[in-house]
Amino acid sequence: MVNENKPREKERSFSIELKPKVTLQNITLNNGSHENALIEGTIGELEHAEFVEDMVLEVLGRKGVLRIDISENEVKRKGAGTNDPVYAKH
């Protein structure tokens, strides 16, 4: 869900490319009061994961690719002890 109060430069985008489309297991778009979307599938066995052009995390599987618009610096910049749920603790 897009937060209209959040500046656009803080938003992150993603793409999912599935090689055989049968690996797409579920797409749910709610027309009710909630503006939720759920996309589920499999990219298969992990082959490689890396940051591309310092701004995209690319996770390659045997059956697809997941790309997320986030820099390596953003993933690592929050250290242990933070309560910020956006970044994983390392």
A tleap script that builds the chain and sets N, CA, C and O, in Angstrom:
source leaprc.protein.ff14SB
mol = sequence {
  NMET VAL ASN GLU ASN LYS PRO ARG GLU LYS
  GLU ARG SER PHE SER ILE GLU LEU LYS PRO
  LYS VAL THR LEU GLN ASN ILE THR LEU ASN
  ASN GLY SER HIE GLU ASN ALA LEU ILE GLU
  GLY THR ILE GLY GLU LEU GLU HIE ALA GLU
  PHE VAL GLU ASP MET VAL LEU GLU VAL LEU
  GLY ARG LYS GLY VAL LEU ARG ILE ASP ILE
  SER GLU ASN GLU VAL LYS ARG LYS GLY ALA
  GLY THR ASN ASP PRO VAL TYR ALA LYS CHIE
}
set mol.1.N position { 0.838 -1.167 0.000 }
set mol.1.CA position { 0.000 0.000 0.000 }
set mol.1.C position { 0.884 1.231 0.000 }
set mol.1.O position { 1.813 1.319 0.802 }
set mol.2.N position { 0.621 2.165 -0.865 }
set mol.2.CA position { 1.418 3.382 -0.970 }
set mol.2.C position { 0.951 4.374 0.074 }
set mol.2.O position { -0.241 4.664 0.175 }
set mol.3.N position { 1.881 4.891 0.846 }
set mol.3.CA position { 1.568 5.903 1.840 }
set mol.3.C position { 1.686 7.257 1.173 }
set mol.3.O position { 2.785 7.678 0.815 }
set mol.4.N position { 0.568 7.944 1.002 }
set mol.4.CA position { 0.555 9.224 0.288 }
set mol.4.C position { 1.322 10.311 1.023 }
set mol.4.O position { 1.709 11.305 0.408 }
set mol.5.N position { 1.553 10.149 2.330 }
set mol.5.CA position { 2.277 11.148 3.109 }
set mol.5.C position { 3.786 10.959 3.031 }
set mol.5.O position { 4.534 11.825 3.484 }
set mol.6.N position { 4.244 9.858 2.473 }
set mol.6.CA position { 5.658 9.547 2.406 }
set mol.6.C position { 6.251 10.103 1.114 }
set mol.6.O position { 5.663 9.927 0.046 }
set mol.7.N position { 7.407 10.774 1.189 }
set mol.7.CA position { 8.027 11.288 -0.047 }
set mol.7.C position { 8.347 10.157 -1.022 }
set mol.7.O position { 8.736 9.069 -0.597 }
set mol.8.N position { 8.188 10.400 -2.318 }
set mol.8.CA position { 8.398 9.379 -3.349 }
set mol.8.C position { 9.820 8.830 -3.330 }
set mol.8.O position { 10.012 7.654 -3.641 }
set mol.9.N position { 10.831 9.637 -2.977 }
set mol.9.CA position { 12.205 9.142 -3.019 }
set mol.9.C position { 12.458 8.070 -1.964 }
set mol.9.O position { 13.462 7.364 -2.051 }
set mol.10.N position { 11.599 7.926 -0.991 }
set mol.10.CA position { 11.748 6.895 0.032 }
set mol.10.C position { 11.017 5.609 -0.352 }
set mol.10.O position { 11.215 4.574 0.285 }
set mol.11.N position { 10.190 5.660 -1.367 }
set mol.11.CA position { 9.465 4.470 -1.801 }
set mol.11.C position { 10.404 3.510 -2.513 }
set mol.11.O position { 11.393 3.928 -3.115 }
set mol.12.N position { 10.099 2.254 -2.442 }
set mol.12.CA position { 10.893 1.217 -3.094 }
set mol.12.C position { 10.010 0.448 -4.058 }
set mol.12.O position { 8.831 0.216 -3.792 }
set mol.13.N position { 10.588 0.060 -5.169 }
set mol.13.CA position { 9.840 -0.731 -6.149 }
set mol.13.C position { 10.438 -2.130 -6.215 }
set mol.13.O position { 11.525 -2.382 -5.694 }
set mol.14.N position { 9.717 -3.028 -6.860 }
set mol.14.CA position { 10.212 -4.387 -7.040 }
set mol.14.C position { 9.666 -4.938 -8.347 }
set mol.14.O position { 8.679 -4.439 -8.888 }
set mol.15.N position { 10.318 -5.962 -8.837 }
set mol.15.CA position { 9.794 -6.697 -9.983 }
set mol.15.C position { 10.056 -8.176 -9.742 }
set mol.15.O position { 11.017 -8.559 -9.075 }
set mol.16.N position { 9.188 -8.980 -10.294 }
set mol.16.CA position { 9.318 -10.430 -10.199 }
set mol.16.C position { 9.187 -10.977 -11.612 }
set mol.16.O position { 8.199 -10.722 -12.300 }
set mol.17.N position { 10.181 -11.722 -12.030 }
set mol.17.CA position { 10.147 -12.355 -13.356 }
set mol.17.C position { 10.161 -13.854 -13.142 }
set mol.17.O position { 11.115 -14.393 -12.580 }
set mol.18.N position { 9.117 -14.531 -13.584 }
set mol.18.CA position { 9.015 -15.976 -13.432 }
set mol.18.C position { 9.148 -16.630 -14.798 }
set mol.18.O position { 8.391 -16.318 -15.718 }
set mol.19.N position { 10.105 -17.532 -14.929 }
set mol.19.CA position { 10.393 -18.114 -16.241 }
set mol.19.C position { 9.259 -19.005 -16.738 }
set mol.19.O position { 8.674 -18.680 -17.771 }
set mol.20.N position { 8.915 -20.092 -16.084 }
set mol.20.CA position { 7.662 -20.725 -16.498 }
set mol.20.C position { 6.549 -20.121 -15.641 }
set mol.20.O position { 6.628 -20.164 -14.413 }
set mol.21.N position { 5.536 -19.572 -16.257 }
set mol.21.CA position { 4.505 -18.881 -15.477 }
set mol.21.C position { 3.734 -19.802 -14.546 }
set mol.21.O position { 2.989 -19.322 -13.692 }
set mol.22.N position { 3.890 -21.092 -14.688 }
set mol.22.CA position { 3.231 -22.010 -13.765 }
set mol.22.C position { 3.826 -21.923 -12.363 }
set mol.22.O position { 3.228 -22.430 -11.414 }
set mol.23.N position { 4.998 -21.287 -12.210 }
set mol.23.CA position { 5.580 -21.116 -10.879 }
set mol.23.C position { 4.868 -20.027 -10.087 }
set mol.23.O position { 5.090 -19.886 -8.884 }
set mol.24.N position { 4.009 -19.254 -10.758 }
set mol.24.CA position { 3.174 -18.275 -10.075 }
set mol.24.C position { 2.042 -19.026 -9.401 }
set mol.24.O position { 1.208 -19.641 -10.067 }
set mol.25.N position { 2.015 -18.973 -8.072 }
set mol.25.CA position { 1.040 -19.761 -7.336 }
set mol.25.C position { -0.210 -18.982 -6.983 }
set mol.25.O position { -1.292 -19.567 -6.918 }
set mol.26.N position { -0.100 -17.667 -6.749 }
set mol.26.CA position { -1.254 -16.923 -6.289 }
set mol.26.C position { -1.054 -15.427 -6.528 }
set mol.26.O position { 0.020 -14.886 -6.265 }
set mol.27.N position { -2.090 -14.772 -7.025 }
set mol.27.CA position { -2.166 -13.314 -7.064 }
set mol.27.C position { -3.530 -12.955 -6.502 }
set mol.27.O position { -4.555 -13.425 -6.996 }
set mol.28.N position { -3.544 -12.131 -5.480 }
set mol.28.CA position { -4.801 -11.723 -4.860 }
set mol.28.C position { -4.864 -10.209 -4.840 }
set mol.28.O position { -3.976 -9.549 -4.299 }
set mol.29.N position { -5.910 -9.663 -5.427 }
set mol.29.CA position { -6.174 -8.229 -5.388 }
set mol.29.C position { -7.521 -8.042 -4.720 }
set mol.29.O position { -8.539 -8.527 -5.213 }
set mol.30.N position { -7.528 -7.345 -3.608 }
set mol.30.CA position { -8.770 -7.104 -2.881 }
set mol.30.C position { -9.497 -5.906 -3.450 }
set mol.30.O position { -8.888 -4.859 -3.670 }
set mol.31.N position { -10.772 -6.039 -3.688 }
set mol.31.CA position { -11.596 -4.915 -4.113 }
set mol.31.C position { -12.400 -4.346 -2.952 }
set mol.31.O position { -13.223 -3.450 -3.139 }
set mol.32.N position { -12.163 -4.865 -1.762 }
set mol.32.CA position { -12.887 -4.417 -0.582 }
set mol.32.C position { -12.299 -3.138 -0.014 }
set mol.32.O position { -11.687 -2.344 -0.729 }
set mol.33.N position { -12.492 -2.954 1.265 }
set mol.33.CA position { -12.052 -1.725 1.918 }
set mol.33.C position { -10.541 -1.656 2.077 }
set mol.33.O position { -9.989 -0.570 2.249 }
set mol.34.N position { -9.868 -2.793 2.022 }
set mol.34.CA position { -8.411 -2.810 2.134 }
set mol.34.C position { -7.797 -2.820 0.739 }
set mol.34.O position { -8.309 -3.477 -0.167 }
set mol.35.N position { -6.727 -2.108 0.577 }
set mol.35.CA position { -6.057 -2.059 -0.721 }
set mol.35.C position { -4.839 -2.975 -0.705 }
set mol.35.O position { -3.717 -2.535 -0.957 }
set mol.36.N position { -5.064 -4.223 -0.414 }
set mol.36.CA position { -3.987 -5.197 -0.324 }
set mol.36.C position { -3.776 -5.896 -1.654 }
set mol.36.O position { -4.696 -6.039 -2.460 }
set mol.37.N position { -2.543 -6.327 -1.861 }
set mol.37.CA position { -2.209 -7.196 -2.985 }
set mol.37.C position { -1.225 -8.233 -2.472 }
set mol.37.O position { -0.306 -7.904 -1.722 }
set mol.38.N position { -1.410 -9.459 -2.865 }
set mol.38.CA position { -0.537 -10.545 -2.459 }
set mol.38.C position { -0.077 -11.270 -3.713 }
set mol.38.O position { -0.891 -11.670 -4.545 }
set mol.39.N position { 1.233 -11.436 -3.839 }
set mol.39.CA position { 1.809 -12.163 -4.970 }
set mol.39.C position { 2.675 -13.268 -4.385 }
set mol.39.O position { 3.598 -12.998 -3.617 }
set mol.40.N position { 2.380 -14.508 -4.746 }
set mol.40.CA position { 3.142 -15.641 -4.235 }
set mol.40.C position { 3.567 -16.530 -5.389 }
set mol.40.O position { 2.848 -16.691 -6.375 }
set mol.41.N position { 4.727 -17.091 -5.243 }
set mol.41.CA position { 5.232 -18.009 -6.246 }
set mol.41.C position { 6.581 -18.536 -5.796 }
set mol.41.O position { 6.931 -18.457 -4.618 }
set mol.42.N position { 7.320 -19.065 -6.725 }
set mol.42.CA position { 8.654 -19.551 -6.411 }
set mol.42.C position { 9.619 -19.118 -7.508 }
set mol.42.O position { 9.286 -19.137 -8.693 }
set mol.43.N position { 10.812 -18.730 -7.094 }
set mol.43.CA position { 11.863 -18.454 -8.071 }
set mol.43.C position { 12.801 -19.656 -8.175 }
set mol.43.O position { 13.838 -19.607 -8.837 }
set mol.44.N position { 12.405 -20.733 -7.503 }
set mol.44.CA position { 13.184 -21.963 -7.570 }
set mol.44.C position { 14.392 -21.925 -6.658 }
set mol.44.O position { 14.501 -21.076 -5.773 }
set mol.45.N position { 15.280 -22.846 -6.885 }
set mol.45.CA position { 16.498 -22.953 -6.085 }
set mol.45.C position { 17.374 -21.725 -6.306 }
set mol.45.O position { 17.555 -21.282 -7.441 }
set mol.46.N position { 17.917 -21.177 -5.226 }
set mol.46.CA position { 18.761 -19.988 -5.298 }
set mol.46.C position { 20.026 -20.284 -6.093 }
set mol.46.O position { 20.748 -21.238 -5.806 }
set mol.47.N position { 20.283 -19.450 -7.098 }
set mol.47.CA position { 21.516 -19.561 -7.872 }
set mol.47.C position { 22.514 -18.475 -7.486 }
set mol.47.O position { 23.716 -18.723 -7.383 }
set mol.48.N position { 21.988 -17.258 -7.274 }
set mol.48.CA position { 22.894 -16.138 -7.022 }
set mol.48.C position { 22.099 -14.958 -6.478 }
set mol.48.O position { 20.944 -14.757 -6.852 }
set mol.49.N position { 22.711 -14.187 -5.605 }
set mol.49.CA position { 22.099 -12.949 -5.127 }
set mol.49.C position { 23.196 -11.893 -5.065 }
set mol.49.O position { 24.287 -12.143 -4.552 }
set mol.50.N position { 22.892 -10.703 -5.596 }
set mol.50.CA position { 23.888 -9.639 -5.593 }
set mol.50.C position { 23.206 -8.289 -5.748 }
set mol.50.O position { 22.044 -8.193 -6.143 }
set mol.51.N position { 23.968 -7.251 -5.422 }
set mol.51.CA position { 23.504 -5.897 -5.664 }
set mol.51.C position { 24.002 -5.475 -7.040 }
set mol.51.O position { 25.188 -5.599 -7.346 }
set mol.52.N position { 23.085 -4.976 -7.865 }
set mol.52.CA position { 23.394 -4.567 -9.231 }
set mol.52.C position { 23.363 -3.041 -9.277 }
set mol.52.O position { 22.404 -2.422 -8.818 }
set mol.53.N position { 24.399 -2.448 -9.821 }
set mol.53.CA position { 24.501 -0.996 -9.955 }
set mol.53.C position { 24.279 -0.286 -8.633 }
set mol.53.O position { 23.784 0.842 -8.618 }
set mol.54.N position { 24.635 -0.923 -7.512 }
set mol.54.CA position { 24.557 -0.353 -6.165 }
set mol.54.C position { 23.155 0.068 -5.731 }
set mol.54.O position { 23.010 0.661 -4.662 }
set mol.55.N position { 22.123 -0.217 -6.518 }
set mol.55.CA position { 20.783 0.239 -6.166 }
set mol.55.C position { 19.708 -0.835 -6.272 }
set mol.55.O position { 18.554 -0.573 -5.933 }
set mol.56.N position { 20.046 -2.018 -6.727 }
set mol.56.CA position { 19.034 -3.067 -6.912 }
set mol.56.C position { 19.565 -4.383 -6.345 }
set mol.56.O position { 20.626 -4.863 -6.743 }
set mol.57.N position { 18.809 -4.952 -5.413 }
set mol.57.CA position { 19.124 -6.289 -4.941 }
set mol.57.C position { 18.460 -7.264 -5.909 }
set mol.57.O position { 17.242 -7.243 -6.088 }
set mol.58.N position { 19.259 -8.103 -6.520 }
set mol.58.CA position { 18.765 -9.062 -7.503 }
set mol.58.C position { 18.999 -10.469 -6.971 }
set mol.58.O position { 20.131 -10.861 -6.690 }
set mol.59.N position { 17.910 -11.221 -6.837 }
set mol.59.CA position { 17.979 -12.590 -6.342 }
set mol.59.C position { 17.577 -13.503 -7.498 }
set mol.59.O position { 16.423 -13.500 -7.927 }
set mol.60.N position { 18.531 -14.279 -7.997 }
set mol.60.CA position { 18.289 -15.159 -9.138 }
set mol.60.C position { 18.051 -16.575 -8.660 }
set mol.60.O position { 18.835 -17.137 -7.895 }
set mol.61.N position { 16.950 -17.139 -9.131 }
set mol.61.CA position { 16.648 -18.536 -8.872 }
set mol.61.C position { 16.594 -19.275 -10.195 }
set mol.61.O position { 16.659 -18.660 -11.259 }
set mol.62.N position { 16.478 -20.570 -10.133 }
set mol.62.CA position { 16.407 -21.357 -11.369 }
set mol.62.C position { 15.137 -21.083 -12.169 }
set mol.62.O position { 15.107 -21.310 -13.378 }
set mol.63.N position { 14.087 -20.594 -11.503 }
set mol.63.CA position { 12.813 -20.383 -12.180 }
set mol.63.C position { 12.389 -18.923 -12.244 }
set mol.63.O position { 11.289 -18.624 -12.709 }
set mol.64.N position { 13.232 -18.016 -11.790 }
set mol.64.CA position { 12.833 -16.614 -11.848 }
set mol.64.C position { 13.821 -15.687 -11.160 }
set mol.64.O position { 14.839 -16.117 -10.620 }
set mol.65.N position { 13.491 -14.409 -11.197 }
set mol.65.CA position { 14.342 -13.366 -10.637 }
set mol.65.C position { 13.474 -12.403 -9.829 }
set mol.65.O position { 12.401 -12.001 -10.278 }
set mol.66.N position { 13.936 -12.039 -8.649 }
set mol.66.CA position { 13.296 -11.029 -7.819 }
set mol.66.C position { 14.245 -9.842 -7.739 }
set mol.66.O position { 15.409 -9.995 -7.367 }
set mol.67.N position { 13.751 -8.662 -8.087 }
set mol.67.CA position { 14.566 -7.446 -8.030 }
set mol.67.C position { 13.887 -6.450 -7.092 }
set mol.67.O position { 12.683 -6.213 -7.189 }
set mol.68.N position { 14.679 -5.868 -6.180 }
set mol.68.CA position { 14.160 -4.895 -5.226 }
set mol.68.C position { 15.036 -3.652 -5.281 }
set mol.68.O position { 16.262 -3.735 -5.218 }
set mol.69.N position { 14.392 -2.511 -5.398 }
set mol.69.CA position { 15.068 -1.222 -5.479 }
set mol.69.C position { 15.514 -0.782 -4.079 }
set mol.69.O position { 14.819 -0.018 -3.409 }
set mol.70.N position { 16.684 -1.276 -3.647 }
set mol.70.CA position { 17.252 -0.916 -2.349 }
set mol.70.C position { 18.765 -1.092 -2.440 }
set mol.70.O position { 19.247 -2.052 -3.042 }
set mol.71.N position { 19.499 -0.181 -1.852 }
set mol.71.CA position { 20.955 -0.249 -1.945 }
set mol.71.C position { 21.537 -1.123 -0.841 }
set mol.71.O position { 20.912 -1.334 0.198 }
set mol.72.N position { 22.719 -1.617 -1.079 }
set mol.72.CA position { 23.414 -2.431 -0.082 }
set mol.72.C position { 23.641 -1.611 1.182 }
set mol.72.O position { 23.527 -2.129 2.293 }
set mol.73.N position { 23.957 -0.347 1.012 }
set mol.73.CA position { 24.184 0.547 2.145 }
set mol.73.C position { 22.935 0.653 3.026 }
set mol.73.O position { 23.044 0.674 4.252 }
set mol.74.N position { 21.771 0.720 2.420 }
set mol.74.CA position { 20.523 0.811 3.185 }
set mol.74.C position { 20.258 -0.462 3.984 }
set mol.74.O position { 19.751 -0.395 5.103 }
set mol.75.N position { 20.592 -1.603 3.427 }
set mol.75.CA position { 20.373 -2.867 4.113 }
set mol.75.C position { 21.318 -2.993 5.302 }
set mol.75.O position { 20.927 -3.533 6.336 }
set mol.76.N position { 22.529 -2.516 5.182 }
set mol.76.CA position { 23.542 -2.680 6.220 }
set mol.76.C position { 23.636 -1.515 7.198 }
set mol.76.O position { 24.269 -1.662 8.244 }
set mol.77.N position { 23.036 -0.366 6.903 }
set mol.77.CA position { 23.298 0.821 7.714 }
set mol.77.C position { 22.698 0.782 9.107 }
set mol.77.O position { 23.183 1.483 9.995 }
set mol.78.N position { 21.678 0.002 9.326 }
set mol.78.CA position { 21.095 -0.110 10.660 }
set mol.78.C position { 21.768 -1.261 11.388 }
set mol.78.O position { 21.761 -2.394 10.905 }
set mol.79.N position { 22.348 -0.980 12.543 }
set mol.79.CA position { 23.075 -1.999 13.285 }
set mol.79.C position { 22.248 -2.656 14.356 }
set mol.79.O position { 21.063 -2.364 14.516 }
set mol.80.N position { 22.877 -3.540 15.085 }
set mol.80.CA position { 22.215 -4.217 16.198 }
set mol.80.C position { 21.776 -3.180 17.216 }
set mol.80.O position { 22.451 -2.174 17.428 }
set mol.81.N position { 20.652 -3.435 17.833 }
set mol.81.CA position { 20.146 -2.515 18.838 }
set mol.81.C position { 19.098 -1.567 18.316 }
set mol.81.O position { 18.464 -0.866 19.106 }
set mol.82.N position { 18.891 -1.518 17.019 }
set mol.82.CA position { 17.860 -0.646 16.469 }
set mol.82.C position { 16.511 -1.328 16.551 }
set mol.82.O position { 16.421 -2.553 16.472 }
set mol.83.N position { 15.490 -0.560 16.705 }
set mol.83.CA position { 14.124 -1.087 16.707 }
set mol.83.C position { 13.425 -0.816 15.397 }
set mol.83.O position { 12.224 -1.061 15.282 }
set mol.84.N position { 14.139 -0.320 14.410 }
set mol.84.CA position { 13.570 -0.008 13.111 }
set mol.84.C position { 13.254 -1.296 12.374 }
set mol.84.O position { 14.179 -2.020 12.005 }
set mol.85.N position { 11.966 -1.616 12.139 }
set mol.85.CA position { 11.611 -2.892 11.522 }
set mol.85.C position { 11.897 -2.964 10.037 }
set mol.85.O position { 11.752 -4.030 9.438 }
set mol.86.N position { 12.302 -1.853 9.420 }
set mol.86.CA position { 12.523 -1.834 7.982 }
set mol.86.C position { 13.817 -2.547 7.609 }
set mol.86.O position { 13.917 -3.113 6.520 }
set mol.87.N position { 14.794 -2.529 8.484 }
set mol.87.CA position { 16.101 -3.074 8.170 }
set mol.87.C position { 16.396 -4.285 9.047 }
set mol.87.O position { 16.098 -4.302 10.241 }
set mol.88.N position { 16.987 -5.291 8.424 }
set mol.88.CA position { 17.344 -6.497 9.169 }
set mol.88.C position { 18.575 -6.240 10.017 }
set mol.88.O position { 19.471 -5.495 9.622 }
set mol.89.N position { 18.611 -6.862 11.186 }
set mol.89.CA position { 19.798 -6.779 12.038 }
set mol.89.C position { 20.801 -7.804 11.552 }
set mol.89.O position { 20.425 -8.912 11.170 }
set mol.90.N position { 22.058 -7.448 11.564 }
set mol.90.CA position { 23.117 -8.376 11.126 }
set mol.90.C position { 23.962 -8.777 12.293 }
set mol.90.O position { 24.905 -9.552 12.135 }
savepdb mol mol.pdb
quit
